[in-house]
């Protein structure tokens, strides 16, 4: 099928997905987990094809590592599927109820977004995570993974499609796009696709944002900061800096710029230098940093750079406000941390940094949907409208206004003898009960 036919079918299935009972979706998640386990050998064989092709094409070791999908990866995604089953159904939750007048009741109710297009990196586990989150949230999904993982993605998508259909999901709820041209065509399908979530490089995400009328949820950069305050515990500060930078460098929540209060600089920078360089980190420092430790000078571009590598820029600042101003000037609104034992300064930091994730005394690497308990994530958003930070089930929802009356007409609320609205907030109101009362 061509991309337009696939998208139309996906749109049709999204209508059915939105109204599926939670028990049907949970049954499908369990069926998918079992099917993946039952067909593990075929998935591993497909993955071996991808890995061998990656070695033949001399792809980097980091990419090959992310590409690998083995028994450990399978166990992890199956745990994620079972975790989703244990989570509440996010569809149909009442967010608020207002009595506009007697027997005229307004509800705000959670609903799926519809058709989600997700373009993601060469990580086969990401396909299962993304598709299962869309399933649980009642959305249909168009998936385009990295070409390096095509065989594995195809095997996984086929298993999920069949197991889901056997469990009661509509045909077309999951669709795997195959080529780059499919992505270009999908960007034109604002009639069928409700949201695009791109995961990848800065340049790639910018391209998506600049070439579609479809709303895009994502982040172009992960320029994360950690600020060591004047009241920080030195050992904690060093440990958090090293973990934030070195635990896994090629991810968007890794530390890129370290800010150090001048009262702590001479004490902590030599220790940090030894720890970071022993882990292979190349350090670039501001003028004050270079006077304390021997490192290469940082340029203006360093403050704007997402290295995704064993590189780190360090700046010494004179006060908390200078740290906040630096983050708000150069940061990407992803994840920013303060290390301090002063709770007032911690609150000030969180109140003033313009970021999706503001942390105190913990690693930037905690910025993750799985670690947040969101049931993994479809991506990270640095947008301020709709979802922000790690995007899990809640970020794949919108809402619908539902007004239930009993013959009410607007004409009664206009003119000299107009009725008045009560606009009374209500609690513990069941939409079904209100419907029954007004229709009996």
Secondary structure by P-SEA (a helix, b strand, c coil): ccaaaaaaaaaaaaaaaaaccaaaaaaaaaaaaaaaaaaaaaaaaaaaaaaaaaaaacccaaaaaaacccaaaaaaaaaaaaaaaacccccccccccccccccbbbbbbbbbccbbbbbbcccaaaaaaaaaaaaaacccbbbbccccaaaaaaaaaaaaaaaaaaaccccccbbbbccaaaaaaaaaccccccbbbbbccaaaaaaaaaccccccccccccbbbbbbcccccaaaaaaaaaaaccccccccccccbbbbccccccccaaaaaaaaaaabbbbbbcaaaaacccccccccccccccccccbbbbbbbccaaaaaaaaaacccccbbbbbcccaaaaaaaaacccccccccccccccccccccccccccbbbccccccccccccccccbbbbbbbbcccccccccccbbbbbcccccccccaaaaaaaacc
